[in-house]
Amino acid sequence: MEPPVDRIKLSQAAKDQLIKLKRSTKIDQWNILCRWALCRSLAEPSPPSPVPIPADSNVEMSWQTFGGDMADLLLLALKQRCHADGLLSDQETLATQLRLHLHRGIGYLAGDPSIKAIDSLIEKAVAAVPQA
């Protein structure tokens, strides 16, 4: 699948929040935390606010590094979310929504006082899954 962006560059604020998350969760790779953050934001019912986000940090990764083995699944989830929000799924819209969701998700994870370890992330993910 064609990725929405070749490279993802984060804001300085997001970098600072990821540093905090790395300390608390002991997850030391940016891309793994960013995947959690994207999924956290996509799970929110409301769309992210369309605010400008600077690319002013030195944290940058390729789409393939960001997504890893899950790259196609993450892209499908992003496209589905765009569809659900009544947005187009062209490259520009996908790139913008990826950036908005990623930064919102990083903010949500970093601002959640209950996330004190990797176990906290897993508990939140399990709790979010609808029970049959």
DSSP file with accessible surface (Angstrom, degrees, kcal/mol):
  #  RESIDUE AA STRUCTURE BP1 BP2  ACC     N-H-->O    O-->H-N    N-H-->O    O-->H-N    TCO  KAPPA ALPHA  PHI   PSI    X-CA   Y-CA   Z-CA
    1    1 A M              0   0  109      0, 0.0    74,-0.0     0, 0.0    70,-0.0   0.000 360.0 360.0 360.0 147.4    0.0    0.0    0.0
    2    2 A E        -     0   0  126      1,-0.1     0, 0.0     2,-0.0     0, 0.0  -0.591 360.0-129.0 -75.0 119.7    1.1    3.6   -0.7
    3    3 A P        -     0   0   27      0, 0.0    92,-0.1     0, 0.0     3,-0.1  -0.339  10.1-125.9 -69.4 154.4    2.0    5.2    2.6
    4    4 A P  S    S+     0   0    8      0, 0.0     2,-0.3     0, 0.0    91,-0.3   0.784  93.1  11.0 -70.1 -26.4    0.5    8.6    3.5
    5    5 A V        -     0   0   33      1,-0.1    58,-0.2    89,-0.1     3,-0.1  -0.976  59.4-142.0-145.1 155.6    3.9   10.1    4.1
    6    6 A D  S    S+     0   0  125     -2,-0.3    57,-2.1     1,-0.3     2,-0.4   0.845  92.1  20.8 -82.9 -39.1    7.5    9.0    3.5
    7    7 A R  E     -A   62   0A 132     55,-0.3     2,-0.5    56,-0.1    -1,-0.3  -0.978  65.7-149.3-134.0 144.8    8.8   10.5    6.7
    8    8 A I  E     -A   61   0A   8     53,-3.5    53,-2.3    -2,-0.4     2,-0.5  -0.963  14.9-172.9-113.6 123.6    7.2   11.5   10.0
    9    9 A K  E     -A   60   0A  74     -2,-0.5    51,-0.2    51,-0.2     2,-0.2  -0.981  13.1-145.7-119.7 129.7    8.7   14.4   11.9
   10   10 A L        -     0   0    0     49,-2.3    47,-1.5    -2,-0.5    49,-0.3  -0.528  15.9-109.4 -93.9 159.7    7.4   15.2   15.3
   11   11 A S     >  -     0   0    8     44,-0.2     4,-2.3    45,-0.2     5,-0.1  -0.373  31.0-112.5 -76.6 162.0    7.0   18.6   17.1
   12   12 A Q  H  > S+     0   0   65      1,-0.2     4,-2.6     2,-0.2     5,-0.2   0.892 119.5  55.2 -63.4 -38.2    9.3   19.5   20.0
   13   13 A A  H  > S+     0   0   60      1,-0.2     4,-2.2     2,-0.2    -1,-0.2   0.926 108.5  47.6 -61.3 -42.6    6.3   19.2   22.4
   14   14 A A  H  > S+     0   0    1      2,-0.2     4,-2.7     1,-0.2    -1,-0.2   0.903 110.1  52.9 -65.5 -39.6    5.6   15.7   21.2
   15   15 A K  H  X S+     0   0   38     -4,-2.3     4,-2.3     2,-0.2    -2,-0.2   0.939 109.1  49.0 -59.9 -46.7    9.2   14.8   21.6
   16   16 A D  H  X S+     0   0   87     -4,-2.6     4,-1.7     1,-0.2    -1,-0.2   0.899 112.1  48.7 -60.2 -40.2    9.2   16.0   25.2
   17   17 A Q  H  X S+     0   0   66     -4,-2.2     4,-2.3     1,-0.2    -1,-0.2   0.890 110.0  51.7 -67.8 -37.9    6.0   14.0   25.9
   18   18 A L  H  X S+     0   0    0     -4,-2.7     4,-2.9     2,-0.2    -2,-0.2   0.878 105.3  55.6 -66.5 -36.2    7.5   10.9   24.3
   19   19 A I  H  X S+     0   0   60     -4,-2.3     4,-2.0     2,-0.2    -1,-0.2   0.932 108.5  48.4 -60.6 -42.7   10.6   11.3   26.6
   20   20 A K  H  X S+     0   0   94     -4,-1.7     4,-2.2     1,-0.2    -2,-0.2   0.928 112.6  48.1 -61.9 -44.3    8.2   11.3   29.6
   21   21 A L  H  X S+     0   0    2     -4,-2.3     4,-3.0     1,-0.2     6,-0.4   0.883 108.0  54.8 -65.2 -38.8    6.5    8.2   28.2
   22   22 A K  H  X S+     0   0   58     -4,-2.9     4,-1.7     1,-0.2    -1,-0.2   0.910 109.6  48.3 -59.6 -42.4    9.8    6.4   27.6
   23   23 A R  H  < S+     0   0  159     -4,-2.0    -2,-0.2    -5,-0.2    -1,-0.2   0.914 117.9  39.0 -63.2 -45.4   10.7    7.0   31.2
   24   24 A S  H  < S+     0   0   31     -4,-2.2    -2,-0.2     1,-0.2    94,-0.2   0.890 125.6  33.8 -78.6 -36.9    7.5    5.7   32.6
   25   25 A T  H  < S-     0   0    3     -4,-3.0    93,-0.6    92,-0.2    -3,-0.2   0.665  92.6-134.7 -91.3 -18.5    6.8    2.8   30.3
   26   26 A K     <  +     0   0  166     -4,-1.7     2,-0.7    -5,-0.4    -4,-0.1   0.621  59.7 138.8  67.8  14.0   10.4    1.7   29.7
   27   27 A I        -     0   0   15     -6,-0.4    -1,-0.3     1,-0.1    -2,-0.2  -0.825  33.3-172.4 -85.4 114.5    9.5    1.5   26.0
   28   28 A D        +     0   0  117     -2,-0.7     2,-0.5    -3,-0.1    -1,-0.1   0.416  51.4  87.2 -98.0   5.6   12.7    3.0   24.5
   29   29 A Q     >  -     0   0   99      1,-0.1     4,-1.8    -7,-0.0     3,-0.3  -0.907  62.6-149.8-111.1 127.7   11.7    3.2   20.8
   30   30 A W  H  > S+     0   0   70     -2,-0.5     4,-2.7     1,-0.2     5,-0.2   0.880  95.6  57.4 -54.8 -45.4    9.9    6.2   19.5
   31   31 A N  H  > S+     0   0   24      1,-0.2     4,-2.1     2,-0.2    -1,-0.2   0.876 105.0  49.5 -62.6 -36.6    8.1    4.2   16.8
   32   32 A I  H  > S+     0   0   53     -3,-0.3     4,-2.0     2,-0.2    -1,-0.2   0.946 113.0  46.3 -68.2 -44.9    6.5    1.8   19.2
   33   33 A L  H  X S+     0   0    1     -4,-1.8     4,-2.4     1,-0.2    -2,-0.2   0.897 111.0  53.9 -62.9 -37.2    5.2    4.6   21.4
   34   34 A C  H  X S+     0   0    0     -4,-2.7     4,-2.8     2,-0.2    -1,-0.2   0.871 105.4  52.8 -67.2 -35.5    4.0    6.5   18.3
   35   35 A R  H  X S+     0   0   45     -4,-2.1     4,-2.3     2,-0.2    -1,-0.2   0.933 110.3  48.1 -62.8 -45.0    2.0    3.4   17.2
   36   36 A W  H  X S+     0   0   71     -4,-2.0     4,-2.4     1,-0.2    -2,-0.2   0.921 112.5  50.2 -57.9 -44.0    0.3    3.3   20.6
   37   37 A A  H  X S+     0   0    0     -4,-2.4     4,-2.3     2,-0.2    -2,-0.2   0.918 109.1  49.8 -64.5 -44.0   -0.4    7.0   20.3
   38   38 A L  H  X S+     0   0    0     -4,-2.8     4,-2.7     1,-0.2     5,-0.2   0.951 113.1  46.7 -60.2 -47.5   -1.9    6.8   16.9
   39   39 A C  H  X S+     0   0   58     -4,-2.3     4,-1.6     1,-0.2    -1,-0.2   0.889 109.5  54.8 -63.1 -37.8   -4.2    3.9   18.0
   40   40 A R  H  < S+     0   0   76     -4,-2.4     4,-0.5    -5,-0.2    -1,-0.2   0.925 112.2  43.0 -61.3 -43.7   -5.2    5.8   21.1
   41   41 A S  H >< S+     0   0    0     -4,-2.3     3,-1.4     1,-0.2    -2,-0.2   0.911 109.9  55.2 -70.6 -40.8   -6.3    8.8   19.1
   42   42 A L  H 3< S+     0   0   26     -4,-2.7    -1,-0.2     1,-0.3    -2,-0.2   0.809 102.3  59.6 -62.1 -26.7   -8.1    6.8   16.4
   43   43 A A  T 3< S+     0   0   73     -4,-1.6    -1,-0.3    -5,-0.2    -2,-0.2   0.670  83.8  98.3 -76.1 -17.2  -10.1    5.2   19.2
   44   44 A E  S <  S-     0   0   49     -3,-1.4    -3,-0.0    -4,-0.5    -4,-0.0  -0.509  73.4-139.4 -69.9 138.4  -11.5    8.6   20.3
   45   45 A P  S    S+     0   0  116      0, 0.0    -1,-0.1     0, 0.0    -4,-0.0   0.832  81.5  70.6 -70.5 -28.5  -15.0    9.3   18.9
   46   46 A S  S    S-     0   0   57      1,-0.1    -2,-0.1     3,-0.0     3,-0.1  -0.600  88.0-113.4 -90.6 149.3  -14.3   12.9   18.0
   47   47 A P        -     0   0   75      0, 0.0    -1,-0.1     0, 0.0     2,-0.1  -0.414  40.7 -97.3 -73.0 154.9  -12.0   14.0   15.2
   48   48 A P        -     0   0   11      0, 0.0    53,-0.1     0, 0.0    52,-0.1  -0.395  44.2 -96.9 -70.2 151.5   -8.8   15.8   16.2
   49   49 A S        -     0   0   83     51,-0.1     2,-2.3     1,-0.1    55,-0.1  -0.491  33.6-121.1 -67.2 135.5   -8.7   19.6   16.1
   50   50 A P        +     0   0  119      0, 0.0    -1,-0.1     0, 0.0    47,-0.0  -0.453  57.1 151.0 -80.4  72.0   -7.2   20.9   12.9
   51   51 A V        -     0   0   82     -2,-2.3     2,-0.2     1,-0.0     0, 0.0  -0.758  52.5-102.1-102.6 149.3   -4.4   22.9   14.5
   52   52 A P        -     0   0  129      0, 0.0    -1,-0.0     0, 0.0     0, 0.0  -0.494  35.1-162.1 -69.1 137.2   -1.1   23.6   12.9
   53   53 A I        -     0   0   34     -2,-0.2     2,-0.1   -42,-0.0    47,-0.0  -0.978  12.5-135.0-123.9 118.5    1.7   21.4   14.3
   54   54 A P        -     0   0   72      0, 0.0     2,-0.6     0, 0.0     3,-0.1  -0.370   4.2-142.4 -72.1 150.2    5.3   22.4   13.8
   55   55 A A        +     0   0   50      1,-0.1   -44,-0.2   -44,-0.1   -45,-0.1  -0.600  55.8 134.9-103.6  65.5    7.9   19.9   12.7
   56   56 A D        +     0   0   92     -2,-0.6     2,-0.2   -47,-0.1   -45,-0.2   0.161  39.1  83.2-110.2  18.8   10.5   21.4   15.0
   57   57 A S  S    S-     0   0    6    -47,-1.5   -45,-0.1     2,-0.2   -44,-0.0  -0.644  78.5-120.4-111.1 176.6   12.1   18.5   16.7
   58   58 A N  S    S+     0   0  120     -2,-0.2     2,-0.7   -47,-0.1   -47,-0.1   0.262  79.3 110.6 -97.7  12.1   14.9   16.2   15.7
   59   59 A V        +     0   0    7    -49,-0.3   -49,-2.3   -48,-0.1     2,-0.3  -0.797  40.8 151.3 -90.4 115.8   12.7   13.1   16.0
   60   60 A E  E     +A    9   0A  89     -2,-0.7     2,-0.3   -51,-0.2   -51,-0.2  -0.996  15.2 172.8-145.0 141.7   12.0   11.8   12.5
   61   61 A M  E     -A    8   0A  12    -53,-2.3   -53,-3.5    -2,-0.3     2,-0.1  -0.990  32.7-107.1-147.9 155.4   11.3    8.3   11.2
   62   62 A S  E  >  -A    7   0A  29     -2,-0.3     4,-2.8   -55,-0.2   -55,-0.3  -0.368  35.3-111.8 -75.4 160.6   10.3    6.7    7.9
   63   63 A W  H  > S+     0   0   11    -57,-2.1     4,-3.2     1,-0.2     5,-0.3   0.913 119.9  53.1 -57.8 -41.9    6.8    5.4    7.5
   64   64 A Q  H  > S+     0   0  117    -58,-0.3     4,-2.8     1,-0.2    -1,-0.2   0.898 110.1  46.6 -65.7 -37.6    8.1    1.9    7.4
   65   65 A T  H  4 S+     0   0   71      2,-0.2    -1,-0.2     1,-0.2    -2,-0.2   0.931 114.7  48.2 -67.0 -44.6   10.0    2.4   10.7
   66   66 A F  H  < S+     0   0    0     -4,-2.8    -2,-0.2     1,-0.2    -1,-0.2   0.960 124.1  29.5 -57.6 -53.7    6.9    4.0   12.2
   67   67 A G  H >< S+     0   0    0     -4,-3.2     3,-2.0    -5,-0.2    -2,-0.2   0.798  81.6 171.5 -82.5 -31.1    4.5    1.2   11.1
   68   68 A G  G >< S-     0   0   16     -4,-2.8     3,-1.6    -5,-0.3     4,-0.2  -0.244  75.9 -14.4  54.3-138.6    6.8   -1.8   11.0
   69   69 A D  G 3  S+     0   0  171      1,-0.3    -1,-0.3     2,-0.1     3,-0.2   0.665 143.5  55.9 -66.2 -17.3    4.9   -5.0   10.4
   70   70 A M  G <> S+     0   0   76     -3,-2.0     4,-2.9     1,-0.2     5,-0.3   0.324  72.6 109.2 -96.9   6.0    1.7   -3.1   11.2
   71   71 A A  H <> S+     0   0    4     -3,-1.6     4,-2.3     1,-0.2     5,-0.2   0.898  81.0  44.3 -54.2 -47.4    2.2   -0.4    8.6
   72   72 A D  H  > S+     0   0   83     -3,-0.2     4,-2.5    -4,-0.2    -1,-0.2   0.905 114.5  49.7 -66.5 -38.9   -0.6   -1.6    6.3
   73   73 A L  H  > S+     0   0  115     -4,-0.2     4,-2.5     2,-0.2    -2,-0.2   0.909 111.0  49.2 -65.7 -41.3   -3.0   -2.1    9.2
   74   74 A L  H  X S+     0   0    4     -4,-2.9     4,-2.3     2,-0.2    -2,-0.2   0.905 111.3  49.8 -64.7 -39.2   -2.3    1.3   10.6
   75   75 A L  H  X S+     0   0    0     -4,-2.3     4,-2.8    -5,-0.3    -2,-0.2   0.923 110.8  49.4 -65.5 -42.1   -2.9    2.8    7.1
   76   76 A L  H  X S+     0   0   86     -4,-2.5     4,-2.7     1,-0.2    -2,-0.2   0.913 110.8  50.2 -62.8 -41.1   -6.2    1.0    6.8
   77   77 A A  H  X S+     0   0   43     -4,-2.5     4,-2.3     2,-0.2    -1,-0.2   0.911 111.5  48.6 -63.8 -40.3   -7.3    2.1   10.3
   78   78 A L  H  X S+     0   0    1     -4,-2.3     4,-2.5     2,-0.2    -2,-0.2   0.929 112.1  48.4 -65.4 -43.3   -6.4    5.7    9.3
   79   79 A K  H  X S+     0   0   67     -4,-2.8     4,-2.4     1,-0.2    -2,-0.2   0.917 111.3  50.3 -63.4 -42.3   -8.3    5.4    6.0
   80   80 A Q  H  X S+     0   0  119     -4,-2.7     4,-2.7     1,-0.2    -1,-0.2   0.914 110.3  50.0 -61.6 -42.1  -11.3    4.0    7.8
   81   81 A R  H  X S+     0   0   23     -4,-2.3     4,-2.1     2,-0.2    -2,-0.2   0.916 109.0  51.4 -64.5 -41.4  -11.3    6.8   10.3
   82   82 A C  H  <>S+     0   0    1     -4,-2.5     5,-3.3     2,-0.2     4,-0.2   0.933 111.4  48.5 -60.1 -43.3  -11.1    9.4    7.6
   83   83 A H  H ><5S+     0   0  137     -4,-2.4     3,-1.7     1,-0.2    -2,-0.2   0.936 110.8  49.8 -61.2 -46.9  -14.1    7.7    5.9
   84   84 A A  H 3<5S+     0   0   68     -4,-2.7    -1,-0.2     1,-0.3    -2,-0.2   0.832 110.5  50.8 -63.2 -31.1  -16.0    7.7    9.2
   85   85 A D  T 3<5S-     0   0   46     -4,-2.1    -1,-0.3    -5,-0.2    -2,-0.2   0.378 119.4-110.8 -87.5   4.1  -15.2   11.4    9.8
   86   86 A G  T < 5S+     0   0   68     -3,-1.7     2,-0.3     1,-0.3    -3,-0.2   0.758  73.3 135.7  74.5  26.0  -16.5   12.2    6.3
   87   87 A L      < -     0   0   68     -5,-3.3    -1,-0.3    -6,-0.2    -2,-0.1  -0.689  57.9-106.1-104.0 159.7  -13.0   13.1    4.9
   88   88 A L        -     0   0  128     -2,-0.3    -1,-0.1    -3,-0.1    -3,-0.1  -0.301  18.9-137.0 -71.7 165.4  -11.4   12.1    1.7
   89   89 A S        +     0   0   69      4,-0.1    -1,-0.1    -7,-0.1     2,-0.1  -0.084  55.6 133.1-117.9  35.1   -8.7    9.5    1.7
   90   90 A D  S  > S-     0   0   64      1,-0.1     4,-2.7     4,-0.0     5,-0.2  -0.342  73.1 -99.8 -76.2 167.2   -6.3   11.2   -0.7
   91   91 A Q  H  > S+     0   0   77      1,-0.2     4,-2.6     2,-0.2     5,-0.2   0.883 120.8  50.6 -58.6 -41.9   -2.6   11.5    0.2
   92   92 A E  H  > S+     0   0  150      2,-0.2     4,-2.4     1,-0.2    -1,-0.2   0.934 113.0  45.0 -65.2 -44.7   -2.8   15.0    1.5
   93   93 A T  H  > S+     0   0   31      2,-0.2     4,-2.9     1,-0.2     5,-0.3   0.933 114.2  49.5 -65.0 -43.5   -5.8   14.3    3.8
   94   94 A L  H  X S+     0   0    0     -4,-2.7     4,-2.7     1,-0.2    -2,-0.2   0.919 111.3  49.4 -61.5 -43.0   -4.2   11.1    5.1
   95   95 A A  H  X S+     0   0   26     -4,-2.6     4,-2.2   -91,-0.3    -1,-0.2   0.925 113.6  46.2 -62.8 -43.4   -0.9   12.9    5.8
   96   96 A T  H  X S+     0   0   68     -4,-2.4     4,-2.6    -5,-0.2    -2,-0.2   0.938 114.6  46.3 -65.1 -46.3   -2.7   15.7    7.7
   97   97 A Q  H  X S+     0   0   21     -4,-2.9     4,-3.1     2,-0.2     5,-0.3   0.882 109.9  54.3 -66.5 -37.2   -4.9   13.3    9.7
   98   98 A L  H  X S+     0   0    4     -4,-2.7     4,-2.9    -5,-0.3     5,-0.2   0.955 111.0  46.0 -58.6 -48.4   -1.9   11.1   10.5
   99   99 A R  H  X S+     0   0   63     -4,-2.2     4,-2.3    -5,-0.2     5,-0.2   0.920 115.3  46.1 -62.1 -44.8   -0.1   14.1   11.9
  100  100 A L  H  X S+     0   0   10     -4,-2.6     4,-2.4     2,-0.2     5,-0.2   0.936 116.4  43.9 -65.4 -46.8   -3.1   15.3   13.9
  101  101 A H  H  X S+     0   0    0     -4,-3.1     4,-2.9     2,-0.2     5,-0.2   0.915 113.4  51.6 -65.9 -41.6   -4.0   11.9   15.3
  102  102 A L  H  X S+     0   0    1     -4,-2.9     4,-2.4    -5,-0.3    -2,-0.2   0.953 113.8  42.5 -61.9 -48.3   -0.4   11.0   16.1
  103  103 A H  H  X S+     0   0   19     -4,-2.3     4,-2.2    -5,-0.2    -1,-0.2   0.894 114.9  50.1 -67.8 -38.4    0.2   14.3   18.0
  104  104 A R  H  X S+     0   0   35     -4,-2.4     4,-2.6    -5,-0.2    -1,-0.2   0.939 111.6  49.4 -63.9 -43.6   -3.2   14.1   19.8
  105  105 A G  H  X S+     0   0    0     -4,-2.9     4,-2.6     2,-0.2     5,-0.2   0.895 108.6  51.9 -63.4 -39.6   -2.5   10.5   20.8
  106  106 A I  H  X S+     0   0    0     -4,-2.4     4,-2.8    -5,-0.2     5,-0.3   0.942 111.0  49.0 -61.1 -43.9    0.9   11.4   22.2
  107  107 A G  H  X S+     0   0   22     -4,-2.2     4,-2.1     1,-0.2    -2,-0.2   0.903 110.9  49.8 -61.9 -42.7   -0.7   14.1   24.2
  108  108 A Y  H  X S+     0   0   79     -4,-2.6     4,-0.5     2,-0.2    -1,-0.2   0.926 114.2  44.1 -62.3 -46.4   -3.3   11.8   25.6
  109  109 A L  H >< S+     0   0    6     -4,-2.6     3,-1.0     1,-0.2     6,-0.2   0.934 115.6  47.0 -65.9 -44.3   -0.8    9.1   26.6
  110  110 A A  H 3< S+     0   0    5     -4,-2.8    -1,-0.2     1,-0.2    -2,-0.2   0.833 113.6  49.2 -67.5 -30.5    1.6   11.6   28.1
  111  111 A G  H 3< S+     0   0   58     -4,-2.1    -1,-0.2    -5,-0.3    -2,-0.2   0.478  85.1 101.7 -88.3  -1.8   -1.2   13.3   30.0
  112  112 A D    X<  -     0   0   30     -3,-1.0     3,-1.7    -4,-0.5    -4,-0.0  -0.730  55.7-163.3 -87.1 109.0   -2.7   10.2   31.4
  113  113 A P  T 3  S+     0   0  104      0, 0.0    -1,-0.2     0, 0.0    -4,-0.0   0.695  84.6  66.3 -67.3 -15.2   -1.6    9.9   35.1
  114  114 A S  T 3  S+     0   0   56      1,-0.1     2,-1.2     2,-0.1     3,-0.2   0.624  77.5  91.9 -82.0 -10.0   -2.6    6.2   35.2
  115  115 A I    <   +     0   0   11     -3,-1.7     3,-0.1    -6,-0.2    -1,-0.1  -0.723  40.1 139.6 -88.3 101.1    0.1    5.3   32.7
  116  116 A K        +     0   0  148     -2,-1.2     2,-0.3     1,-0.3    -1,-0.2   0.461  68.0   4.9-117.3 -11.4    3.0    4.4   34.9
  117  117 A A  S >> S-     0   0   36     -3,-0.2     3,-1.1     1,-0.1     4,-1.0  -0.960  85.6 -87.2-161.8 173.0    4.4    1.4   33.1
  118  118 A I  H 3> S+     0   0   70    -93,-0.6     4,-2.0    -2,-0.3     3,-0.4   0.857 122.6  64.6 -60.2 -32.6    4.0   -0.7   30.0
  119  119 A D  H 3> S+     0   0  100      1,-0.2     4,-2.8     2,-0.2    -1,-0.3   0.860  95.9  58.2 -58.5 -34.8    1.3   -2.7   31.9
  120  120 A S  H <> S+     0   0   17     -3,-1.1     4,-2.1     2,-0.2    -1,-0.2   0.892 105.1  49.2 -64.1 -39.9   -0.8    0.4   32.1
  121  121 A L  H  X S+     0   0    4     -4,-1.0     4,-2.2    -3,-0.4    -1,-0.2   0.929 112.5  47.8 -63.9 -44.4   -0.9    0.7   28.3
  122  122 A I  H  X S+     0   0   80     -4,-2.0     4,-2.8     1,-0.2     5,-0.2   0.922 110.2  51.7 -64.3 -43.1   -1.8   -3.0   28.0
  123  123 A E  H  X S+     0   0  132     -4,-2.8     4,-2.4     1,-0.2    -1,-0.2   0.907 110.7  48.9 -60.4 -41.5   -4.6   -2.7   30.6
  124  124 A K  H  X S+     0   0   84     -4,-2.1     4,-1.4     2,-0.2    -1,-0.2   0.903 111.7  49.1 -64.6 -41.4   -6.0    0.4   28.8
  125  125 A A  H  X S+     0   0   42     -4,-2.2     4,-0.7     2,-0.2    -2,-0.2   0.929 113.0  46.4 -64.8 -44.3   -6.0   -1.4   25.4
  126  126 A V  H >< S+     0   0   91     -4,-2.8     3,-0.9     1,-0.2    -2,-0.2   0.916 111.1  52.4 -65.1 -40.4   -7.7   -4.5   26.9
  127  127 A A  H 3< S+     0   0   83     -4,-2.4    -1,-0.2     1,-0.2    -2,-0.2   0.809 105.0  56.8 -66.5 -27.3  -10.3   -2.4   28.6
  128  128 A A  H 3< S+     0   0   75     -4,-1.4    -1,-0.2    -5,-0.2    -2,-0.2   0.683  84.3  97.0 -79.6 -15.9  -11.1   -0.6   25.4
  129  129 A V  S << S-     0   0   85     -3,-0.9     2,-0.1    -4,-0.7    -4,-0.0  -0.608  83.4-118.2 -77.4 123.8  -11.9   -3.9   23.5
  130  130 A P        -     0   0  118      0, 0.0     2,-0.4     0, 0.0    -2,-0.1  -0.378  27.1-126.2 -61.7 135.9  -15.7   -4.5   23.5
  131  131 A Q              0   0  156     -4,-0.1    -4,-0.0     1,-0.1     0, 0.0  -0.702 360.0 360.0 -86.2 138.0  -16.6   -7.7   25.3
  132  132 A A              0   0  152     -2,-0.4    -1,-0.1     0, 0.0     0, 0.0  -0.375 360.0 360.0 -85.5 360.0  -18.7  -10.2   23.4
